[in-house]
Every structure is written in structure tokens, then in C-alpha cells.
């Protein structure tokens, strides 16, 4: 999450492979021997043992086991994904089997969801929708060894090596803190892990132990995953019971080039601005509440939405308004059908 590359892996994990024009990766950059023997690898080990008290021999052993994966370099250096229109994106995530899977997941972990709502103030439907969109409720957790993914990107992918070296360091810290074997943890090709696809730094900041066994395990433990996704939202300012988004009936009430269709994800206007332009939210909302109007391409015609602070919080998980809308729609479908059952 939090990364374009992760949303790409999500689309792949949803069975949609959009990225056909892969850039061939030159063999020239290939490391000789193991990563633990390269100059960068030696410096990395030195720094991590100096700063965080790791045993050098142990780190050297782990990094010596890391395998360069050309498929990962291919995935990450593929040109930006085709920009999907909303109706195309929606089809990937808002489907009967996604909804049925979510209802079953909500039933199975009812107690954890109730506790996440009470203790962390985050809607269970939003939590379930995130886990549904990320991994189909834990069914697609990623098949790459995270050590291989992060080492390959840290040492053989210069454009983002600084970022991935930090994540590799965070990975070793996280596995030490949780008592995981760094050689065994699996995840996406970009190193995102578990039900909610946390990258290592997010894991350390936001994953929590939610079943009381003193381990924050979002890799195999759905209860910890539910608590951790809720914690991520709580820490990013989710407002319990606050409005998320609503569709405006008349999509033409704002011209496609209106200055009120702001570009940044963060709402930079107020509800009063939109009221002044003739857009009236259905829900009763204060004039000074932050809002952002967005236009989406529907199956047959454009849609106009007003989105609010909580919608912005969803996009802190993945910086895309299409992602935010998929999570919101899935959460609404889960809410309406769960309430019926
Ligand atoms: Ca736990």
C-alpha cells in the first residue's frame, strides 16, 4: 500500500494483468555473487549492525540468502499502468464474489470487527473492504519472499534504491521485533505483506497485536490484521461516523473544467463552496467541512461525487481516488447486505 507499485500488484492479484509492455532488464546491472558480498551490501550490513545492534554475521547470512529476482525488476520497471476509467476499475473489485467473501469474513471475525469499531472507531465495513481489495480477504498474500523482493529492489534497482534500502532495514527490524524468520516471510513483489499488504515501515508503525498473544501478525492472523488496518485508519484521522462521499444526482451541475474539480487528493474546498455552486449534499453537513468534488467515468455517463475527509483518509492507504471509491463502494455493498442478513 501507499505505493503505485502496490496498486499495480493488486490489480494483478485480482487476476487482471494490464502490463504487457515490460521493459527488458539489462543483465549488466546484475550483482556478482551474493548481495552480502557487494560493496553496497557490506555497507548496508555495517550500518544496520552499527545503528541497531544486529549481529553482523547473522545479517550477512540472511543477505547472503537473498536471491535477485529478475521478474521483480521486470514488474517494477514496467511502464506506468494503463489508466483505467472508473467503470473498468470498479469491475475488478465490486463483484458478487467479493461481496460474498466480505460478508463471510465479517461473520467469521465478528468479535474482532466489533472490537475494532469500539476501540479504534473505524467502520468494520471499511476495514473489511480494504482487506477485500488488497488481498481478497487474505486469499492472495503474494508469492515472493520479501527478503528477495526488497534486496533485489534495494541493490539492483537504482531509481528507488534509497527507498527500498530503508524498507529492507525496516524489514529486518520488523522481523526481529515480531520474532519472524526473515527468510520465510512472503509478500508482493514490492515487499507488501499480509492481509492488508503493509510495507515494512508501515508494519512497524501501524501493525498491532489485536488478539493478545504479544505478536502483531498480519501475515497469518486475521484478527491482528483487522486491528492493524483499523489502527492505520485511526492514526490517519478517520472520524467515526463521519461522512465519506456521496454522489450528486446531476453530473452536469459542475462543468468538466470547473475550478471546483480540484486536482489534489486532499479536500481543498469547503462544503460551502459547493453549496454556492448549487451542489447540495444529501446529508446534513456543516458549511466549513472539507470537501472535494470528483468526476468519474461511469458505464454510461459521467458521475459527480462530493468526497469528504474520511474519503481522503482511505486514499492515505493507497494514493488514488479510484482506489478510494472502490473501497467505499465495496464497504457500502457490505453494509447493506450485512444489515439484511
Ligand atoms: Ca497477535
Boltz pocket constraint, residues with backbone or C-beta under 6 A from the ligand:
constraints:
  - pocket:
      binder: B
      contacts: [[A, 208], [A, 209], [A, 210], [A, 211], [A, 212], [A, 213], [A, 214], [A, 215], [A, 216], [A, 217], [A, 221], [A, 224]]
      max_distance: 6.0
